Amino acid sequence: MSDSSGPLIDGLADSGQEQSQQLIQAAIDAALHSLPEGESTGVCTICGEDIEAGRLELIPGASDCASCAQKASRPLPLSNSN
């Protein structure tokens, strides 16, 4: 007995894979566009210290040092008001 749903299932799988690839590409594009552009002053806008050379190599337009950027991306702790 032959299965006539084979081409249909293959088509759906191809469509799903194409949609996944489009979503991945859109996420990559959004991430690239969120990176700072231009030259950095090399000085952190938060603490005033020099921005690490390795960070400037990876993110040429970085305005914050790695330590301040990490602190800024952490969620604030919940206060314990008991």
C-alpha positions in Angstrom: 0.0 0.0 0.0 1.5 3.4 -0.9 1.2 6.4 1.2 -0.1 9.4 -0.7 0.6 11.9 2.1 4.4 11.7 1.6 4.7 14.7 -0.7 2.3 16.7 1.4 4.2 16.0 4.6 7.5 16.8 2.8 6.1 20.1 1.6 5.0 21.0 5.1 8.4 20.1 6.5 10.1 22.2 3.8 7.8 25.2 4.6 8.4 24.9 8.3 12.2 24.8 7.8 12.1 27.8 5.5 10.0 29.7 8.1 12.5 28.8 10.8 15.4 30.0 8.7 13.6 33.3 8.1 12.9 33.7 11.8 16.6 33.0 12.6 17.8 35.5 10.0 15.4 38.1 11.3 16.8 37.6 14.8 20.4 37.9 13.6 19.5 41.1 11.6 17.8 42.6 14.7 20.9 41.8 16.9 23.3 43.3 14.4 21.2 46.5 14.2 21.1 46.8 18.0 24.9 47.0 18.2 26.3 50.5 18.6 27.7 52.1 15.5 30.6 54.5 15.0 33.7 55.0 17.0 33.8 54.7 20.8 35.5 57.3 22.9 37.1 54.4 24.7 35.8 55.7 28.1 32.8 54.1 29.9 29.9 56.5 30.1 28.8 55.0 33.4 32.0 54.7 35.5 34.5 56.8 33.5 37.1 54.0 33.3 38.7 52.9 30.1 36.7 50.3 28.0 38.6 47.1 27.6 40.5 46.7 24.3 39.0 43.3 23.7 35.5 44.7 24.1 36.2 47.5 21.7 37.4 44.9 19.2 34.2 43.0 19.4 31.9 46.0 19.7 33.6 49.0 18.1 30.9 51.5 19.2 30.8 50.3 22.8 30.0 53.1 25.2 30.2 51.1 28.5 32.9 48.8 30.0 32.1 45.1 30.3 31.5 45.4 34.1 29.0 48.3 33.8 27.3 46.6 30.8 26.9 43.4 32.8 25.5 45.2 35.8 23.0 47.1 33.6 21.8 43.9 32.0 21.2 42.1 35.4 17.6 42.1 36.7 17.3 44.1 39.9 16.9 42.0 43.1 13.5 41.9 44.6 13.3 43.8 47.8 12.5 41.9 50.9 10.0 44.1 52.8 9.3 41.7 55.6 
